[in-house]
Amino acid sequence: MCFGRCARCIGYKLLVLALLSIVANILLYFPNGETRFASEHHLGKYVECLHGILGGGFLVLISAAVFIGLHSDDGHGCFGHEDCGKSCAMLSSVLAALIGILGSGYCIIISALGLSHGPYCFTRLERNWMYPFTESSGGYLFEYNKWSACQEPHNIVQWNVTLFSILLVLGAIEFILCFIQIINGILGGVCGLCCSHEEVSLVFIAVLLR
């Protein structure tokens, strides 16, 4: 099994997921494509946490760049006697994966809180900007008849639920991929080091036999 090729494959997937996460978070700032709510500071507190841009976006992009940058020789596997440099690179990718887990975990937590808390909107009952669903602990997600309580931004509940759900799913997939890379990096690094030691031992024995 080529550990480096697996890492690069994970890296490319994370690259796409991170870009999608950034786009989804940007869309949260502009309900229905309108910019006035952001300029008037009428956005929910969890929208402004940058969980998709910073967490599921840039931090995961760092991990993706490291994984994609790992070099592997397609003609050699773990038992092809790779040098120690490759093993160290695989082990260092574990640190990059931990950064990705940190970012994706942040994205998951904030997305879950955003879904549970509900949107910040202008309500027709109170005639004021508020969080009308905070007491429901996420129960409002299944009470569609109450969504009309938010007058502005238009369809803000649907907008927030859709995008926070997308970010939650993207963050979860990123988390899983980074966890897989931790296992892949450890196995690749340890296997490479063992193989390198085996090569050194064989060369040493050959010299002694001469």
URRALIN-V206963 format. One record per residue. N is the residue number from 0. SS is DSSP state (hx for helix, st for strand, lp for the rest). PSI is psi in degrees with one decimal (none if undefined). BURIAL is # if it has 24 or more other ideal C-beta (glycine too) atoms within 12 Angstrom, else .. Layout:
{{N:SS:PSI:BURIAL} {N:SS:PSI:BURIAL}}
This chain:
{{0:lp:133.5:.} {1:lp:104.1:#} {2:hx:-36.8:#} {3:hx:-40.9:#} {4:hx:-37.3:#} {5:hx:-41.4:#} {6:hx:-42.0:#} {7:hx:-37.4:#} {8:hx:-44.3:#} {9:hx:-40.2:#} {10:hx:-43.9:#} {11:hx:-38.3:.} {12:hx:-42.9:#} {13:hx:-34.5:#} {14:hx:-46.9:#} {15:hx:-45.0:#} {16:hx:-40.1:#} {17:hx:-41.0:#} {18:hx:-40.2:#} {19:hx:-38.2:#} {20:hx:-41.5:#} {21:hx:-44.0:#} {22:hx:-44.5:.} {23:hx:-40.1:#} {24:hx:-37.8:#} {25:hx:-41.1:.} {26:hx:-31.0:#} {27:hx:-29.4:#} {28:lp:-16.5:#} {29:lp:75.1:.} {30:hx:126.8:#} {31:hx:22.9:.} {32:hx:8.8:.} {33:lp:139.6:.} {34:lp:-14.1:.} {35:hx:-29.9:.} {36:hx:-34.8:#} {37:hx:-43.1:.} {38:hx:-27.1:.} {39:lp:4.1:.} {40:lp:43.0:.} {41:lp:44.9:#} {42:lp:151.6:#} {43:lp:154.5:#} {44:lp:-30.2:.} {45:lp:-18.0:#} {46:hx:-34.2:#} {47:hx:11.6:.} {48:hx:-5.7:#} {49:lp:31.3:#} {50:hx:-31.8:#} {51:hx:-31.2:#} {52:hx:-50.0:#} {53:hx:-53.5:#} {54:hx:-70.6:#} {55:hx:-7.7:#} {56:hx:-86.4:#} {57:hx:-41.7:#} {58:hx:-38.4:#} {59:hx:-32.4:#} {60:hx:-35.6:#} {61:hx:-46.9:#} {62:hx:-44.2:#} {63:hx:-41.6:#} {64:hx:-40.3:.} {65:hx:-45.1:#} {66:hx:-42.5:#} {67:hx:-31.5:#} {68:hx:-8.7:.} {69:lp:131.1:#} {70:lp:138.4:.} {71:lp:147.6:#} {72:lp:117.0:.} {73:lp:-20.3:.} {74:lp:-3.7:.} {75:lp:135.7:.} {76:lp:-159.7:.} {77:hx:-33.9:#} {78:hx:18.4:.} {79:hx:12.9:.} {80:lp:55.2:#} {81:lp:156.9:#} {82:lp:173.0:.} {83:hx:-24.6:.} {84:hx:-40.7:.} {85:hx:-39.4:#} {86:hx:-42.3:#} {87:hx:-37.1:.} {88:hx:-41.2:#} {89:hx:-40.3:#} {90:hx:-35.8:#} {91:hx:-24.7:#} {92:hx:-19.9:#} {93:hx:-39.2:#} {94:hx:-40.7:#} {95:hx:-37.2:#} {96:hx:-35.4:#} {97:hx:-35.9:#} {98:hx:-42.2:#} {99:hx:-39.0:#} {100:hx:-39.6:#} {101:hx:-46.6:#} {102:hx:-46.6:#} {103:hx:-35.3:#} {104:hx:-40.5:#} {105:hx:-41.8:#} {106:hx:-41.8:#} {107:hx:-46.8:#} {108:hx:-48.9:#} {109:hx:-37.9:#} {110:hx:-42.6:#} {111:hx:-41.5:#} {112:hx:-38.9:#} {113:hx:-40.3:#} {114:hx:-40.8:#} {115:hx:-39.0:#} {116:hx:-34.6:#} {117:lp:170.1:#} {118:lp:161.5:#} {119:lp:119.4:#} {120:st:168.5:#} {121:st:116.5:#} {122:st:148.7:#} {123:lp:-19.1:.} {124:lp:-52.1:.} {125:lp:-16.9:.} {126:lp:46.3:.} {127:lp:160.2:.} {128:st:128.8:.} {129:st:177.6:#} {130:lp:96.2:#} {131:lp:-11.1:#} {132:lp:13.3:#} {133:hx:-32.2:.} {134:hx:-13.1:.} {135:hx:-13.0:.} {136:lp:40.6:.} {137:lp:-6.9:.} {138:hx:-23.0:.} {139:hx:-21.6:#} {140:hx:-25.0:#} {141:hx:5.6:.} {142:lp:73.8:.} {143:hx:-26.9:.} {144:hx:-18.4:.} {145:hx:-9.0:.} {146:hx:-25.4:#} {147:hx:-7.4:.} {148:hx:-27.1:#} {149:st:117.3:#} {150:st:-41.4:.} {151:st:143.0:#} {152:lp:154.9:#} {153:lp:131.3:.} {154:lp:33.4:.} {155:hx:-31.9:#} {156:hx:-47.7:#} {157:hx:-40.1:.} {158:hx:-49.5:#} {159:hx:-44.8:#} {160:hx:-44.0:#} {161:hx:-50.0:#} {162:hx:-39.3:#} {163:hx:-37.0:#} {164:hx:-41.6:#} {165:hx:-44.8:#} {166:hx:-35.6:#} {167:hx:-45.3:#} {168:hx:-44.8:#} {169:hx:-44.3:#} {170:hx:-39.4:#} {171:hx:-41.8:#} {172:hx:-42.0:#} {173:hx:-42.7:#} {174:hx:-45.6:#} {175:hx:-43.9:#} {176:hx:-40.8:#} {177:hx:-37.4:#} {178:hx:-40.2:#} {179:hx:-39.9:#} {180:hx:-31.0:#} {181:hx:-46.5:#} {182:hx:-44.7:.} {183:hx:-42.3:#} {184:hx:-41.6:#} {185:hx:-46.4:#} {186:hx:-44.5:#} {187:hx:-41.1:#} {188:hx:-47.6:#} {189:hx:-44.2:.} {190:hx:-42.1:#} {191:hx:-40.8:#} {192:hx:-41.8:#} {193:hx:-42.1:.} {194:hx:-37.9:#} {195:hx:-41.4:#} {196:hx:-36.5:.} {197:hx:-40.7:.} {198:hx:-43.9:.} {199:hx:-42.5:.} {200:hx:-41.7:.} {201:hx:-40.7:.} {202:hx:-40.4:.} {203:hx:-43.6:.} {204:hx:-41.0:.} {205:hx:-38.7:.} {206:hx:-40.6:.} {207:hx:-32.5:.} {208:hx:-16.7:.} {209:lp:none:.}}
